[in-house]
Amino acid sequence: MHINVSYFWKIGGVLLGMLNKYRQILYILLVLTVNASCGSNSIQLDEATFTVFADKDEVLLDLWVEIENFDNSFTITKKSGFDACNHIKLDSISENYIVIKEKRNAIFPNFESRFLPILPNTKYRITNDTYGDAYHNRIEFHTDENCKPHITAEK
């Protein structure tokens, strides 16, 4: 019995070619899935209402607030069991959120509030980290002597 080796080489080559095509398709699907899964951390500040808005149909889960020359930073986070909103009014935070005070990486577990200190002539930096797999967005603003916000930069 004579075995045609070239026949098996052709089949092997075809199978290898199909495997490479499937590998390429799988890679493309994986890249599309990863890119489609992340939300947007884009935020804007409405100076007139002192409100931080999420982009489009996104919601806000976690905002990190740094205050210049202040020992503490603050996290505004959604309360468990409450719905997330697409905006947070900084001078009167909704009951859906709590403000947690942090000091140099030490969290004060007993400090929960619905108030964020708004001080005159002070610089603030707010970072949105709602979606961990998306680029975090930051707003920098300062308050005037009447505690009114003025945007310095959006990143």
Backbone as JSON, one array per atom type, in Angstrom:
{
  "sequence": "MHINVSYFWKIGGVLLGMLNKYRQILYILLVLTVNASCGSNSIQLDEATFTVFADKDEVLLDLWVEIENFDNSFTITKKSGFDACNHIKLDSISENYIVIKEKRNAIFPNFESRFLPILPNTKYRITNDTYGDAYHNRIEFHTDENCKPHITAEK",
  "N": [[0.85, -1.17, 0.0], [0.55, 2.13, -0.85], [1.29, 5.25, 0.54], [0.38, 8.51, 0.14], [2.28, 11.04, 0.95], [2.38, 13.78, 0.44], [-0.27, 14.46, 0.23], [-1.15, 14.43, 2.93], [0.39, 16.52, 3.91], [-0.77, 18.65, 2.55], [-3.37, 18.65, 3.67], [-2.68, 19.13, 6.35], [-1.55, 21.68, 6.07], [-3.8, 23.13, 5.22], [-5.46, 22.83, 7.47], [-3.85, 24.1, 9.38], [-3.82, 26.67, 8.32], [-6.55, 27.29, 8.62], [-6.73, 27.25, 11.39], [-5.1, 29.44, 12.07], [-6.64, 31.49, 10.94], [-8.96, 31.31, 12.53], [-7.81, 31.97, 14.97], [-7.09, 34.65, 14.47], [-9.64, 35.78, 14.1], [-10.75, 35.3, 16.63], [-9.04, 36.9, 18.19], [-9.69, 39.47, 17.19], [-12.41, 39.61, 17.95], [-12.08, 39.51, 20.72], [-10.66, 41.91, 21.23], [-12.6, 43.77, 20.38], [-14.64, 43.22, 22.21], [-13.45, 43.88, 24.69], [-12.97, 46.62, 24.32], [-15.58, 47.49, 23.98], [-16.68, 47.02, 26.43], [-15.93, 48.87, 28.37], [-16.97, 51.7, 30.2], [-17.49, 55.26, 30.12], [-15.55, 57.63, 31.8], [-15.85, 60.29, 31.64], [-16.44, 63.58, 32.73], [-18.19, 66.64, 33.52], [-18.28, 69.95, 34.88], [-20.85, 71.95, 35.96], [-20.77, 75.21, 36.42], [-22.67, 77.08, 37.27], [-24.62, 75.66, 38.74], [-23.1, 74.17, 40.44], [-22.64, 71.45, 39.94], [-21.61, 68.17, 39.16], [-21.54, 66.39, 36.2], [-22.06, 63.27, 34.57], [-20.95, 61.75, 31.5], [-23.11, 61.47, 28.69], [-25.14, 58.63, 28.78], [-24.11, 57.63, 31.1], [-23.39, 56.81, 34.58], [-22.59, 58.06, 37.87], [-20.48, 56.6, 40.16], [-18.25, 56.65, 41.88], [-16.47, 59.37, 43.04], [-13.47, 61.07, 43.51], [-12.24, 63.48, 45.63], [-9.98, 66.04, 45.95], [-8.61, 68.52, 48.0], [-6.86, 71.47, 47.92], [-4.17, 72.26, 50.14], [-5.34, 71.01, 52.3], [-5.64, 68.58, 54.72], [-7.13, 66.31, 54.35], [-8.68, 64.08, 51.99], [-11.55, 63.3, 50.0], [-14.04, 60.86, 49.29], [-16.73, 60.52, 47.22], [-19.28, 58.39, 47.16], [-21.58, 55.95, 45.85], [-24.36, 54.89, 47.76], [-25.0, 51.66, 49.07], [-27.67, 49.78, 47.76], [-29.02, 51.93, 46.73], [-29.94, 53.88, 43.85], [-27.68, 54.85, 41.26], [-26.83, 58.09, 40.04], [-26.71, 60.39, 37.21], [-25.56, 62.73, 37.82], [-24.07, 64.81, 40.36], [-24.7, 67.06, 42.83], [-22.57, 69.26, 44.23], [-22.73, 71.0, 46.43], [-24.93, 70.17, 47.85], [-25.33, 67.17, 48.48], [-26.92, 64.32, 47.2], [-29.17, 61.93, 48.79], [-28.56, 59.45, 47.85], [-25.88, 59.08, 47.87], [-22.78, 58.95, 49.75], [-20.33, 60.77, 51.64], [-17.05, 60.1, 52.2], [-14.45, 60.58, 54.41], [-10.97, 60.77, 54.0], [-7.61, 60.39, 55.12], [-4.4, 60.82, 54.28], [-4.15, 58.14, 53.16], [-5.39, 56.72, 55.19], [-8.39, 55.56, 56.06], [-11.24, 56.97, 57.58], [-13.43, 55.14, 59.15], [-15.77, 55.72, 60.55], [-16.59, 58.15, 59.71], [-18.97, 59.37, 57.87], [-20.79, 61.28, 55.66], [-23.06, 63.66, 54.2], [-22.08, 65.88, 53.2], [-19.76, 67.99, 51.63], [-16.85, 69.79, 52.23], [-16.98, 73.09, 51.23], [-14.96, 75.59, 50.49], [-13.89, 79.06, 50.62], [-11.83, 80.65, 48.12], [-10.21, 78.42, 47.28], [-8.52, 75.6, 45.84], [-9.7, 72.81, 43.99], [-9.72, 69.34, 43.08], [-11.3, 66.98, 41.17], [-11.76, 63.61, 40.55], [-13.01, 61.14, 38.42], [-13.57, 57.83, 38.9], [-15.31, 55.82, 38.22], [-15.58, 53.72, 36.31], [-13.34, 51.28, 36.3], [-11.83, 50.19, 34.22], [-11.59, 52.12, 32.35], [-10.15, 55.21, 31.16], [-9.43, 57.51, 33.71], [-11.14, 60.51, 34.44], [-10.59, 63.97, 35.04], [-11.4, 66.97, 36.79], [-10.42, 70.24, 37.44], [-10.86, 72.93, 39.59], [-11.38, 76.18, 41.05], [-12.51, 77.99, 43.93], [-14.09, 81.13, 44.44], [-14.07, 84.12, 46.54], [-16.7, 84.03, 47.38], [-17.33, 81.39, 47.42], [-18.03, 80.36, 44.93], [-17.72, 78.23, 42.12], [-15.05, 78.0, 39.68], [-13.89, 76.81, 36.69], [-10.71, 75.43, 36.24], [-9.21, 73.51, 34.84], [-9.82, 70.73, 32.64], [-9.26, 67.31, 32.39]],
  "CA": [[0.0, 0.0, 0.0], [1.35, 3.33, -1.02], [0.69, 6.42, 1.21], [0.8, 9.77, -0.49], [2.64, 11.96, 2.03], [2.07, 15.16, 0.05], [-1.69, 14.66, 0.54], [-1.25, 14.78, 4.35], [0.97, 17.85, 4.06], [-1.79, 19.6, 2.08], [-4.42, 18.71, 4.7], [-2.09, 19.81, 7.5], [-1.43, 23.1, 5.74], [-5.16, 23.71, 5.22], [-5.9, 22.92, 8.88], [-3.05, 25.14, 10.03], [-4.34, 27.95, 7.82], [-7.85, 27.54, 9.26], [-6.45, 27.55, 12.79], [-4.61, 30.82, 12.12], [-7.79, 32.38, 10.67], [-9.79, 31.32, 13.74], [-7.05, 32.71, 15.98], [-7.22, 36.06, 14.14], [-11.03, 36.17, 14.37], [-10.89, 35.32, 18.09], [-8.33, 38.08, 18.67], [-10.49, 40.65, 16.83], [-13.58, 39.62, 18.83], [-11.62, 39.84, 22.07], [-10.36, 43.34, 21.25], [-13.87, 44.5, 20.29], [-15.36, 43.03, 23.47], [-12.79, 44.66, 25.74], [-13.22, 48.04, 24.06], [-17.0, 47.79, 24.13], [-17.13, 46.81, 27.79], [-15.63, 49.94, 29.32], [-17.77, 52.9, 30.13], [-16.74, 56.51, 30.05], [-15.39, 58.37, 33.05], [-15.86, 61.71, 31.31], [-17.31, 64.4, 33.57], [-18.16, 68.09, 33.36], [-18.79, 70.71, 36.02], [-21.69, 73.11, 35.66], [-20.4, 76.22, 37.42], [-23.85, 77.78, 37.77], [-25.35, 74.85, 39.71], [-22.11, 73.44, 41.24], [-23.02, 70.06, 39.73], [-20.76, 67.34, 38.3], [-22.36, 65.56, 35.32], [-21.41, 62.2, 33.81], [-21.13, 61.83, 30.05], [-24.19, 60.73, 28.01], [-26.02, 57.77, 29.59], [-23.31, 57.04, 32.17], [-23.73, 57.19, 35.95], [-21.45, 58.32, 38.76], [-20.42, 55.71, 41.31], [-17.18, 57.08, 42.79], [-15.7, 60.57, 42.74], [-12.43, 61.34, 44.49], [-12.11, 64.93, 45.72], [-8.79, 66.53, 46.66], [-8.7, 69.95, 48.3], [-5.51, 72.0, 48.13], [-3.83, 72.71, 51.5], [-6.28, 70.38, 53.22], [-5.06, 67.29, 55.07], [-8.01, 65.22, 53.99], [-9.35, 63.98, 50.7], [-12.89, 62.77, 50.19], [-14.62, 60.03, 48.25], [-18.19, 60.55, 47.14], [-19.6, 57.07, 46.62], [-22.99, 55.56, 45.87], [-24.75, 54.04, 48.87], [-25.51, 50.34, 48.72], [-29.12, 49.7, 47.72], [-29.55, 53.14, 46.1], [-29.62, 54.03, 42.43], [-26.67, 55.84, 40.89], [-27.35, 59.19, 39.21], [-25.73, 60.88, 36.22], [-25.04, 64.01, 38.3], [-23.97, 65.01, 41.81], [-24.62, 68.47, 43.2], [-21.52, 69.25, 45.25], [-23.06, 71.76, 47.64], [-26.01, 69.48, 48.55], [-25.2, 65.83, 47.91], [-28.14, 63.5, 47.26], [-29.19, 60.85, 49.78], [-28.07, 58.23, 47.19], [-24.42, 59.06, 47.99], [-22.18, 59.35, 51.01], [-18.99, 61.36, 51.55], [-16.15, 59.42, 53.13], [-13.23, 61.37, 54.59], [-9.73, 60.0, 54.05], [-6.45, 61.2, 55.5], [-3.13, 60.16, 53.96], [-4.38, 56.7, 52.96], [-6.06, 56.11, 56.33], [-9.82, 55.88, 55.96], [-11.97, 57.1, 58.83], [-14.64, 54.37, 58.87], [-16.95, 56.26, 61.21], [-16.95, 59.44, 59.14], [-19.79, 59.37, 56.66], [-21.55, 62.52, 55.65], [-23.61, 64.04, 52.9], [-21.58, 67.23, 52.96], [-18.38, 68.17, 51.2], [-16.48, 71.16, 52.61], [-16.8, 74.05, 50.15], [-14.24, 76.68, 51.14], [-13.58, 80.16, 49.72], [-10.46, 80.79, 47.6], [-9.58, 77.11, 47.43], [-8.44, 74.78, 44.62], [-10.24, 71.46, 44.1], [-9.5, 68.41, 41.97], [-12.26, 65.88, 41.24], [-11.43, 62.54, 39.62], [-14.04, 60.12, 38.28], [-13.04, 56.47, 38.74], [-16.47, 54.93, 38.22], [-15.26, 52.53, 35.52], [-11.92, 51.03, 36.52], [-11.12, 49.82, 32.99], [-11.58, 53.28, 31.46], [-9.28, 56.29, 31.59], [-10.11, 58.37, 34.68], [-11.27, 61.9, 34.0], [-10.38, 64.88, 36.16], [-11.75, 68.38, 36.67], [-9.8, 71.1, 38.44], [-11.53, 74.23, 39.68], [-11.12, 76.92, 42.3], [-13.65, 78.78, 44.39], [-13.77, 82.54, 44.73], [-14.35, 84.51, 47.94], [-18.1, 83.69, 47.68], [-17.42, 79.93, 47.26], [-18.53, 80.01, 43.6], [-16.66, 77.5, 41.4], [-14.55, 78.44, 38.37], [-13.1, 75.71, 36.14], [-9.32, 75.7, 35.93], [-8.79, 72.57, 33.78], [-10.48, 69.41, 32.52], [-8.29, 66.38, 31.81]],
  "C": [[0.9, 1.23, 0.0], [0.62, 4.52, -0.37], [1.27, 7.67, 0.56], [1.02, 10.81, 0.61], [2.28, 13.4, 1.69], [0.59, 15.49, 0.32], [-1.86, 15.1, 1.99], [-0.65, 16.16, 4.63], [-0.02, 18.92, 3.62], [-2.89, 19.76, 3.13], [-3.9, 19.44, 5.93], [-1.96, 21.3, 7.27], [-2.77, 23.81, 5.75], [-5.65, 23.88, 6.65], [-5.14, 24.0, 9.64], [-3.52, 26.53, 9.6], [-5.67, 28.3, 8.46], [-7.65, 27.92, 10.72], [-5.97, 28.99, 12.95], [-5.74, 31.81, 11.88], [-8.67, 32.47, 11.9], [-9.11, 32.1, 14.86], [-7.17, 34.21, 15.73], [-8.63, 36.57, 14.44], [-11.26, 36.26, 15.88], [-10.21, 36.56, 18.68], [-9.14, 39.35, 18.38], [-11.73, 40.73, 17.72], [-13.21, 39.99, 20.26], [-11.34, 41.33, 22.2], [-11.66, 44.16, 21.21], [-14.66, 44.38, 21.59], [-14.76, 43.87, 24.58], [-13.07, 46.14, 25.54], [-14.67, 48.41, 24.27], [-17.44, 47.72, 25.59], [-16.87, 48.0, 28.7], [-16.53, 51.14, 29.09], [-16.88, 54.12, 30.06], [-16.71, 57.16, 31.42], [-15.4, 59.87, 32.81], [-16.87, 62.45, 32.18], [-17.15, 65.87, 33.21], [-18.71, 68.72, 34.63], [-19.62, 71.87, 35.5], [-21.45, 74.12, 36.77], [-21.62, 76.89, 38.04], [-24.57, 77.0, 38.87], [-24.44, 74.05, 40.63], [-22.38, 71.93, 41.16], [-22.03, 69.38, 38.79], [-21.69, 66.41, 37.53], [-21.5, 64.49, 34.67], [-21.74, 62.39, 32.33], [-22.32, 60.97, 29.61], [-25.08, 59.96, 28.98], [-25.27, 57.12, 30.75], [-23.81, 57.52, 33.54], [-22.45, 57.44, 36.73], [-21.53, 57.39, 39.96], [-19.42, 56.2, 42.34], [-16.47, 58.31, 42.25], [-14.69, 60.76, 43.87], [-12.15, 62.83, 44.47], [-10.88, 65.27, 46.56], [-8.95, 68.03, 46.82], [-7.3, 70.44, 48.64], [-5.35, 72.53, 49.55], [-4.79, 72.18, 52.55], [-5.73, 68.99, 53.49], [-5.87, 66.1, 54.57], [-8.4, 65.25, 52.52], [-10.69, 63.3, 50.97], [-13.28, 61.9, 49.01], [-16.13, 60.18, 48.34], [-18.58, 59.25, 46.45], [-21.08, 56.76, 46.77], [-23.26, 54.65, 47.06], [-25.28, 52.71, 48.34], [-27.04, 50.35, 48.77], [-29.79, 50.92, 47.1], [-29.15, 53.18, 44.64], [-28.55, 55.09, 42.23], [-27.31, 56.88, 39.97], [-26.3, 59.6, 38.19], [-25.18, 62.24, 36.63], [-24.99, 64.01, 39.83], [-23.79, 66.5, 42.05], [-23.69, 68.58, 44.41], [-21.87, 70.01, 46.52], [-24.27, 71.2, 48.39], [-26.12, 68.07, 47.95], [-26.45, 65.0, 48.22], [-28.03, 62.4, 48.32], [-28.72, 59.52, 49.17], [-26.57, 58.04, 47.37], [-23.99, 59.4, 49.41], [-20.8, 59.94, 50.72], [-18.15, 60.68, 52.62], [-14.85, 60.23, 53.19], [-12.04, 60.42, 54.7], [-8.6, 60.93, 54.43], [-5.19, 60.39, 55.26], [-3.25, 58.65, 53.97], [-4.97, 55.99, 54.18], [-7.53, 56.53, 56.28], [-10.42, 55.96, 57.36], [-13.31, 56.38, 58.66], [-15.9, 54.94, 59.51], [-17.38, 57.6, 60.63], [-17.68, 59.23, 57.82], [-20.69, 60.58, 56.76], [-22.22, 62.68, 54.31], [-23.14, 65.43, 52.53], [-20.11, 67.2, 52.6], [-17.99, 69.59, 51.59], [-16.21, 72.03, 51.37], [-16.23, 75.31, 50.8], [-13.95, 77.81, 50.15], [-12.09, 80.15, 49.32], [-9.63, 79.5, 47.75], [-9.59, 76.36, 46.1], [-8.92, 73.37, 44.92], [-9.84, 70.65, 42.87], [-10.46, 67.24, 42.18], [-11.91, 64.87, 40.15], [-12.56, 61.52, 39.62], [-13.39, 58.78, 37.99], [-14.16, 55.45, 38.75], [-16.16, 53.62, 37.5], [-13.75, 52.3, 35.57], [-11.15, 50.7, 35.26], [-11.09, 50.96, 31.98], [-10.63, 54.34, 32.03], [-10.03, 57.19, 32.56], [-10.07, 59.82, 34.17], [-11.2, 62.79, 35.22], [-10.83, 66.3, 35.81], [-11.02, 69.13, 37.78], [-10.53, 72.43, 38.41], [-11.11, 74.91, 40.98], [-12.39, 77.68, 42.66], [-13.18, 80.21, 44.63], [-14.12, 82.85, 46.18], [-15.78, 84.22, 48.36], [-18.38, 82.2, 47.53], [-18.04, 79.5, 45.93], [-17.41, 79.33, 42.82], [-16.31, 78.14, 40.06], [-13.59, 77.37, 37.85], [-11.69, 76.19, 35.79], [-8.88, 74.82, 34.76], [-9.66, 71.32, 33.81], [-9.5, 68.51, 31.81], [-8.92, 65.03, 31.59]]
}
